[in-house]
Amino acid sequence: MLLIFSIFISVMETVGVSVIMPFITLASDFDKIHNNIYSKTIYDFFSFQSDKNFIITFGIMLILFYIFRSAVNLYYVYHLAKFARGRYHILAYRLFENYVSMPYRKFIDRNSSNLTKTIVTEAQNLTELISSIVFMMSEIFVIILIYSILLYINWKITMLLTFMLGLNALLMTQTVSKWIESLGSRRAIFQQKYYETINSSLGNFKMLKLRGEEKRVLKKFESASLEFARANILFQTFSSIPRLFLEAIGFSIVIGIVVYLVYKYSSDISGAMGLIAMFVLGLYRMLPSVNRILNSYNEIKFRKESLHIVHNDIFYEVEDMGDDNIEFKKDIKLKNIYFHYQEGKDILKDINLIIKKGAKIAFTGESGSGKSTLVDIIIGLYRPSKGKIYIDDTILDLNNIKSWRRKIGYIPQQIYLFDGTVAENVAMGEEFDEDKMIKVLKQANIWDFLNKHHQGYDTFVGEGGVKLSGGQRQRIAIARALYTNPEVLVLDEATSALDNETEAKIMDEIYSVSEDKTLIIVAHRLSTLSGCEVVYHLEDGEIVSIENK
């Protein structure tokens, strides 16, 4: 629709330019009103009483036409912007949808700052690219129609005009556009470093202050920021070159036309004023269009990298999960489970075990033995490279894995609390049930503390939970895991960063709240496993011993 509308706009622009010459010609010589077949037909049809009234009416109609033309152009520009800028919402949503839907295994290979950059910046750049394409196409129609009129009026002068503008366009695309394309690649590289520096520095702010590395981080940020700014500065500068060249060429062509006419007729050129006015107006309208086409072309070159980045991420592999329900009433069976990140390098090898519902089990082993990976497979974050997982004799697959994940309460080693209240963090930003919230905070043994020293579940935790101690953050994580009333509770080295006394208290609380749940623990310290019934010891991806308590 925009393309069709752009053709209509182009016709209006052409009429707006071409109608000026007849108006000037007729206004400068009233006799031509009756000598021209078109003006005479209009004059007789509307029964004008005098030539003066005809010219005045003609002028008023032109004024109304130009006002109407401006209004239509404004309407078109609005819808053009609405279309192009509206793409940003669609692109950003699609990207975010893909990121939250990508398999966990794929997610851990990606840099979160790069994902943020793609949503915030690259999607916006791609919107600019789309806008440039649509805008360029509409301007091409304007030039074609005006160019056709100029060819009809005087093909020799128009061919000279074509040669000059074509030479300029060739020069700009072969030099300036190539510089701008290379700047676009540099922009993407340094903007990525820019985001990464911000995220890594603010994410490790405490260590940054303790090590006194502010100057090193600032230097790194300055380098990325400066190069990013420099790429944009040069882009803005180079983008002005086509306009400046076009203006010089445009004025030169007008002067050249006058010189040519004086040379040809060897006299003043008052008789050719209509022709000159037509070409001046034609250039007046064409040159901005040519400039906008070149600018749009350069925008496309500069932001081309965004197209590759967004395209690759929009078509990223996502988990296509079904909504089949899965029941957990008896046990979890792992049969001949293998797992690898790279072919031929198995992290888990031929794992076979059965976890009864309501059991309290643990996995231990040295770092890199595969215990956390095994738990990630059990809870459905990873899919085994070989082997099957059965929940009550039903194979766990993509059709029912969503249902299975909802039965899991997970307490990680590294707890991320966003900058909000305790309740918002426990409910993960969703609307929450007040009674349920107080219940899980009491189960996590932190309600009394929050109520006595802070604002209860309305206590603000700060970004990363910076306003709370390690033990308090851990208790918030326990409350978060319990809030959905899971059937399986998983602790992935959740207390390894705590001191022995705090760890003992928290483990007592976990064993207490998990009496009616299946409990799976990953741990280094044997002291955390006192309440477990079975302990599996892993070495090099294999279960080497089983301890029944």
ZIDA-V987034 format. One record per run of one state. SS is the DSSP state (A for helix, B for strand, O for the rest). FROM is the first residue (numbers start at 1). TO is the last residue. If there is no record, write none. Layout:
ss | from | to
SS | FROM | TO
SS | FROM | TO
//
This chain:
ss | from | to
O | 1 | 1
A | 2 | 28
O | 29 | 31
A | 32 | 35
O | 36 | 36
A | 37 | 45
O | 46 | 50
A | 51 | 101
O | 102 | 103
A | 104 | 107
O | 108 | 111
A | 112 | 153
O | 154 | 154
A | 155 | 174
O | 175 | 175
A | 176 | 203
O | 204 | 204
A | 205 | 211
O | 212 | 213
A | 214 | 265
O | 266 | 269
A | 270 | 302
O | 303 | 303
A | 304 | 314
O | 315 | 330
B | 331 | 342
O | 343 | 344
B | 345 | 356
O | 357 | 359
B | 360 | 364
O | 365 | 370
A | 371 | 378
O | 379 | 385
B | 386 | 391
O | 392 | 393
B | 394 | 395
O | 396 | 400
A | 401 | 405
O | 406 | 407
B | 408 | 411
O | 412 | 420
B | 421 | 421
A | 422 | 426
O | 427 | 433
A | 434 | 443
O | 444 | 446
A | 447 | 453
O | 454 | 455
A | 456 | 458
O | 459 | 459
B | 460 | 460
O | 461 | 462
A | 463 | 465
O | 466 | 469
A | 470 | 483
O | 484 | 487
B | 488 | 492
O | 493 | 499
A | 500 | 513
O | 514 | 517
B | 518 | 522
O | 523 | 525
A | 526 | 529
O | 530 | 533
B | 534 | 539
O | 540 | 541
B | 542 | 548
O | 549 | 549
//
